[in-house]
Amino acid sequence: MKLYPMILKPFVSETIWGGRKLIDEYHVETEKANAAEGWMLSCHPSGFGSIANGELAGVSLPDAVAKHPEICGKNAENFSDFPILIKFIDARDDLSVQVHPTKEYCELTGRGQSKTECWYIIDCDEDAHLILGFKDKISPEQFKDAIENNTLTEYVDKVKVKKGDFFFIESGTLHAICKGILLAEVQESSNTTYRIYDYNRVGNDGKPRELHVADGVAVTKLEKYSQPDFSNPALSRDGKKLLADCPLFKTWKLDIDGGFTDTADESSFVSLLVLDGEGSLECCGEKLSLIKGDSIFIPANAGAYKLDGKLEIIETRI
């Protein structure tokens, strides 16, 4: 197969808390009432994307990866499945207070999959905030009592956010995206979530949404949230700032005003998620126009590529 930059068509998730910004502003196509989440790069069985252009047009991303595993790169050989999932999330209302299990807990119980993630705030209301960890360290008994007595929000830490903020959330961290936030998420390819508190809401079926209190209490770190320091000048340069570097993925923010060149080598594919602006991508002898909302998969070993225009992009490699 001739290598080329692939335009990805996302899976769209509709929820009770989702908004329509991805539909109205980011040209995410769906017939659903809202687009709470656009899974912009996904091989996950709960919602996978497809390729919209070129030789593999119409082929699902999981099928393309299965048939041509070399497009993922050498680093992918360290994982049993495609390792990451990249999303847009549009929170018109508060998401539930939740936690994702650690790898150790999944191995112990034989259920689910761990999920470490990170968030880049694309836009938000002036008073928007996240829930991240606790105000102070608490005991498992205090945590369980707070859930049962509907007082959990008195203990959690509410972190005010602004456009351009970045947060890295390890498995086991209590968290919630709250209303008025649009963000990009890079995460371990997992859909295991333990919902701990949901404001006594009911789902689309009119019934209270399921909670997972026992699992949540078992895996949650009962302490203040701490943001890891990923600063590494060797992995940043003009127009490219490192946001996260962990065993699962490396993520950068690209701010391009003019031209920018880089390389997709044999180690990993390159994911480009366009947050804002417009421009173009030249790679493998092809040229693509880019606008906000585009998700591009550059195969490993595709070589040099060039971005032109005024663009804000989240770049991810494994």
Buried (B, 14 or more C-beta within 10 A) or exposed (E): EEBBBBBBBBBBBBBBBBBBBBBEBBEBEBEEEBBBBBBBBBBBEEBBBBBBBBEBEEBBBBBBBEEBEBBBBBBBEEBEEBBBBBBBBBBBBBBBBBBBBBBEBBEEEEEBBBBBBBBBBBBBEEEBBBBBBBEEEBEEEBBBBBBEEEEBEEBBBEBEBEEEBBBBBBBBBBBBBBBBBBBBBBBBBBBBBBBBBBBEEEEEEEEEBEBBBEBBBBBBBBBEBEEEEBEEEEEBEEBBBBBBBBEBBBBBBBBBEEEBEBEBBEEBBBBBBBBBBEBEBBBBEBEBEBBBBBBBBBBBBBEEBEBBBEBBBBBBBB
